[in-house]
């Protein structure tokens, strides 16, 4: 993966907070840090059991501490200048808009 050029990374973060600190660091090192995307979009942070016509909600705390998982990702992304985009509404998101304010 280290030779890939990635503009946008859709990264699964479900239950990241439930893993050991060593696992969290390795996971982010082997994905976010290795690929160095301009934008990272967290996936699988929402409650899969909620109807899709309702606003997205975090997974129940019993399953994951989603705010902690998001904060781990945000902190790692900030250190390398990667923008984090949270898709929280069932609406289209133009990927080009994520790059408009960034330079290569």
C-alpha positions in Angstrom: 0.0 0.0 0.0 2.9 2.4 0.6 3.3 3.0 -3.1 -0.4 4.0 -3.7 -1.3 7.6 -4.2 -4.6 8.3 -2.4 -6.6 11.5 -2.4 -9.6 10.2 -0.4 -9.5 7.4 2.1 -12.8 5.9 3.4 -11.6 4.4 6.7 -13.6 2.0 8.9 -13.3 3.0 12.6 -16.0 0.8 14.2 -14.7 -0.5 17.6 -11.4 1.2 17.2 -11.8 2.6 20.8 -12.2 -1.0 22.0 -8.8 -2.0 20.8 -5.5 -1.7 22.6 -3.5 1.5 22.2 -0.8 -0.5 20.3 -3.4 -1.8 17.9 -4.9 1.7 17.4 -1.5 3.1 16.6 -0.6 0.3 14.2 -3.9 0.5 12.4 -3.6 4.2 11.8 0.1 3.9 10.9 -0.7 1.2 8.3 -3.7 3.1 6.8 -3.8 6.8 7.3 -0.1 7.5 7.9 1.1 5.1 5.1 -1.4 6.4 2.5 -1.3 10.1 3.4 -4.6 11.0 1.8 -5.7 14.6 1.4 -9.1 13.7 2.9 -10.2 10.8 5.2 -13.8 9.9 5.6 -14.6 7.7 8.6 -17.0 4.8 8.0 -18.9 2.4 10.1 -19.1 4.9 13.1 -22.9 5.0 13.0 -25.6 2.8 14.5 -26.4 0.2 11.8 -29.7 -0.6 13.5 -31.2 2.9 13.0 -33.5 3.6 10.0 -31.7 5.3 7.1 -34.4 8.0 6.9 -33.4 9.2 10.4 -30.3 11.3 11.3 -27.2 9.2 11.8 -26.4 8.3 15.4 -23.2 7.0 17.1 -23.1 3.3 17.8 -24.4 2.5 21.3 -21.6 3.0 23.9 -21.8 -0.7 24.7 -20.5 -1.4 21.2 -18.0 1.4 20.8 -17.0 4.7 22.3 -17.4 6.4 18.9 -16.3 9.9 20.1 -13.0 8.4 21.2 -12.6 6.5 17.9 -13.2 9.8 16.0 -10.8 11.7 18.2 -8.1 9.1 17.6 -8.6 9.6 13.9 -8.8 13.4 14.0 -5.6 13.7 16.1 -3.7 11.4 13.7 -5.0 13.2 10.7 -4.1 16.6 12.1 -0.5 15.6 12.5 -0.1 15.0 8.8 -2.4 17.7 7.5 -5.2 15.4 6.4 -8.7 16.8 6.4 -11.4 14.7 8.2 -14.9 14.8 6.6 -17.7 13.2 8.6 -20.6 12.2 6.4 -23.4 12.6 8.9 -26.4 13.2 6.7 -27.7 11.0 3.8 -26.8 13.7 1.2 -24.3 13.7 -1.6 -20.9 15.0 -0.9 -18.8 16.3 -3.7 -15.2 15.1 -3.2 -13.9 17.9 -5.3 -15.0 20.4 -2.6 -12.8 18.7 -0.1 -9.7 19.5 -2.2 -10.7 23.1 -3.0 -9.1 24.6 0.1 -6.0 22.4 0.0 -2.9 22.6 -2.1 -0.6 19.7 -3.0 
